[in-house]
Amino acid sequence: MSKREAFLEAACKEKVVDFLRFIQLHKDKAEPFDVEEVLQEMPREQREALWRQLESLLQEILMELPPDHWEEGQMQQESAPDPKHVMAVVDAVALVAAVSVKVLQDGDTYSSLLDIAHRLHGVLVSLPVSEAPLQLHLQTLFEAWWKMGLLDREKFGRTVFLISLQKCFILKKPGPEIQRVWSLHDVLTSLDYTSEDKQITDLLLQCFHRPAHIKNDDGKRFLVFLFSWNVDFIWVIHGTIKNQLEFYHKSMATHIAEIYFRAWKKASGEFLEMIESSCIQDFMQNAIFLQRTSPVHSKVRQIVSYFHSRKGCHSVDKMLYNLYRPILWKSLSVPNFEVRANATLLFTDAFPVHDPDLNTKNVDMNIQKQLDTAMGLLDDPHPTVRSNATLGVCKILAKCWELLPPTIITDFLKKLVMELAADSSSPDVRCSVFKCLNIVLDNPLSHPLLEKLLPALKYSLHDTSEKVRTAFLDLLIKVKAIRAAKFWDICSMDHLLARLAIDSLSVSKRIVDLLFKSFFPVNEPEKEWCCRCITLIQMNPMAARKFYQFAHKHTAATNIIKLMLAIRRILNSCIQVDFDVTEINDSNKENSTQGGPEVLAQDRAVVSSLLEVVVILWRSVEKALKQNEEAHKYTVAKFGNVMAKYFQAFEDERSTVPLIQLASFMPPAAVPTFSCGVLSRLRRMDSGATPAQFSQLLDCICSWGQVDDILELVSDWLSKSVPKQGDMASKSRKVQIQETVKAEPDLALAYLEFLFSHTSTREKVLGLGEGPLKQLHTLLGNWKSVLYTHLSSSTEDPNSPKVETALKALMYHGRLGAHLQHNSTEGRFYLLSLEHVAAWVADRVLPFLTKRRSDDGGDSGKSQQLATQITESFLMVCRDVFLVGLGDETFKGQILHLCSLVLLSGEDVS
């Protein structure tokens, strides 16, 4: 028996197992059996017999388990046939039917195949969601049926089109379904828009909400096609897109613009008229009349600009001319400045707006009128319009330079450079000029003329507006990058350095970007780097410091370290160190261009600046050095060898500061002579020392990991300064012993203030752990007794610590407690400590607030004033604790109770 006959015989209910086995062989690519080959080899009579048998098989199998009983819950009934078997048979029949449609020949009678299709159509409509593979096979069958143009194709086509459309919104990867929808788009031509139910039109409009449709090529073709389905549907589509426009990303708006353009290009007759009047011109009007703050204004302008970008084609130029003519020109002269500003952007973006059907003479006259209009817009009374006109004119010059007369170009540029760049009424206009001249520079033909005009802008570097200075420097950077002119011919080096020395971060970064290659020529020898560095210092020391702060952003850390070592050789040559003679002699040769190290040594200001530059450079690459242990050791060794000599040779105050900072970057063993005396210097510091005198030394201590030593000193001073219990009563009966180093509580608190006010030092202090800090916290809390002594004493003891010192100690007690509570992993010990202070204030301090000045003295008044200061200081600490979110409900309750007591006292405590 041949394969044809065996396959035909198996197509019945009795041999359904054999039929399913044949289908499995077809699906197995390793097997030679192929249903399509078998059907092609069958004579017409056998094919029709096969369809009749399959129709009978499908009818019987569906009678056993009808489609309306295929719900997942009902499919588990014991009395019903095996649902999987039924599905397999239906799937097999669908496969054979799909192949039969492909091999269908002219003259074939396919009434049985049509009956199969009708039954399978009923299955498709009732199919559960879980049977996706079967649904896909049925969709493939009816898609082929539609394309073959067979009987009842409208019914089958509509169903499969609707199902594919719905699946586009459900699937995570809808690409294949979108492709199927496009292949079935002709189904819509057989449907009447006016008689269709709302379901299909809603689904079609949903496509314009879906990025998957809008970005997909087939989806985009389908959306373009929808504009040609029905004239009335165009306005519905347009309304849907306008409502959705606010939620489109910028890239999505570009795709939407492309869909409109392609729909317009393919349209004709009433469809073309509807798209132009109801869609494109509507966008134009919205682009003109919408407020600039509207969330859709930029998207509307983007869509209109897409049509402008397609200019140069006769049909596009004609369309733009016809649609703009009734709305654009009058909008340029209306009283509302926002409308004028919007219209200016559209006009200059679409320039020239002309009728391509006119002769050359009329076109030239029309364009000249538009150029005159553009020149007039530069004189508009409102700065927003002038700014937009500046942008538009620069775009016109960049785009049409070779087409415009030289006199027109010169007039426009002179207007921008001579007048608008100095517009005193609006920094936005001045900023716009510099930003938009970048656009003109993109056209190389503009360079010769701009090279002559731009020097007139040199004083714009000192504009009062930072954004104008920034825009001007961006222009200089662009000039330098494209080599349109020499930037120092536009703005002198002295002016650039003066501005670098004093200006903000954003301006300074741009000036460094502009000057970097001039003062740090990485392709030149290191000798030249040092020469340029010294030159920069001599021109403007403050600018030099700023320059090297940003140098690491423009070159590798290796080059920064090389420059540091090169400066070290220069400094060595100044002090003529005895060791490393070869290096010194080389350095003398290298720096002969600067007049030799002897001349440099006489200029202590330059030496100090070089030391500052080394510190700045080291700080900028500190992280990179720590990551490269070998480079770090080498750099430390090189500088460590000469630090002692530097301290001896450069003793002036300006040089000492960078030397101490330099020492802080190195381990203490690298600078033993200096590191051994730092703590002693801090111990012997005058009580009235300013932070400038001790801050560098504290930085060194912290960076060397010796913060516990300074904390011990602070604790020692605070402990010795606060009177012990019974001291005041028995002072006269005790022998006083004079200490060699006097305790300085004020200086101790100044050290604490510095350590906790800077992030780097604060982290080092808190890193010591809770032990030593808890002891310090207790010592600071003991100073409450000093405050109470002053409150309750009628006479001042000259040997007693000062009130100001005790007040500061109380505040630092609270601040340190807040830091420790923040770092504490469990418990609320330090909040409890603050609550105890609150109770002390309520019990010991607030009673003095209620005392009034006595008639015979001012002691009561002094106590009242001190009580007020104590209360205010403590409440300020509590306020900070609340601001950083450390206070829990208990703490809040305690502080609120204290505040209520203060209010009841009737005193004015701010």
Secondary structure, 3 states (H helix, E strand, C coil): CCHHHHHHHHCCCCCHHHHHHHHHHHHCCCCCCCHHHHHHHCCHHHHHHHHHHHHHHHHHHHHHCCHHHCCCCHHHCCCCCCHHHHHHHHHHHHHHHHHHHHCCCCCCCCHHHHHHHHHHHHHHHHCCCCCHHHHHHHHHHHHHHHHHCCCCHHHHHHHHHHHHHHHHCCCCCCHHHHHHHHHCHHHHHHCCCCCCCHHHHHHHHHHHHCHHHHHCHHHHHHHHHHCCCCHHHHHHHHHHHHHHHHHCCHHHHHHHHHHHHHHHHHCCHHHHHHHHHHHHHHHHHHHHHCCCCCCCHHHHHHHHHHHHHCCCCHHHHHHHHHHHCCCHHHHCCCCCHHHHHHHHHHHHHHCCCCCCCCCHHHHHHHHHHHHHHHHHHCCCCCHHHHHHHHHHHHHHHHHHHHHCCHHHHHHHHHHHHHHHHHCCCCHHHHHHHHHHHHHHHCCHHHHHHHHHHHHHHHHHHHCCCHHHHHHHHHHHHHHHHHCCCCHHHHCCHHHHHHHHHHCCHHHHHHHHHHHHHHHCCCCCCHHHHHHHHHHHHHHCHHHHHHHHHCHHHCCCHHHHHHHHHHHHHHHHHHHCCCCCHHHHHHHHHHHHHHCHHHHHHHCHHHHHHHHHHHHHHHHHCHHHHHHCHHHHHHHHHHHHHHHHHHHHHCCCHHHHHHHHHHHHHCCHHHCHHHHHHHHHHHHCCCCCCCHHHHHHHHHHHHHCCCHHHHHHHHHHHHHHHCCCCCHHHHHHHCCCCCCCCCCCHHHHHHHHHHHHHCHHHHHHHHCCCHHHHHHHHHHHHHCHHHHHHHHHCCCCCCCCCCHHHHHHHHHHHHHHHHHHHHHCCCCCHHHHHHHHHHHHHHHHHHHHHCCCCCCCCCHHHHHHHHHHHHHHHHHHHHHHHHHCCCCCHHHHHHHHHHHHHHHHHCCCCC
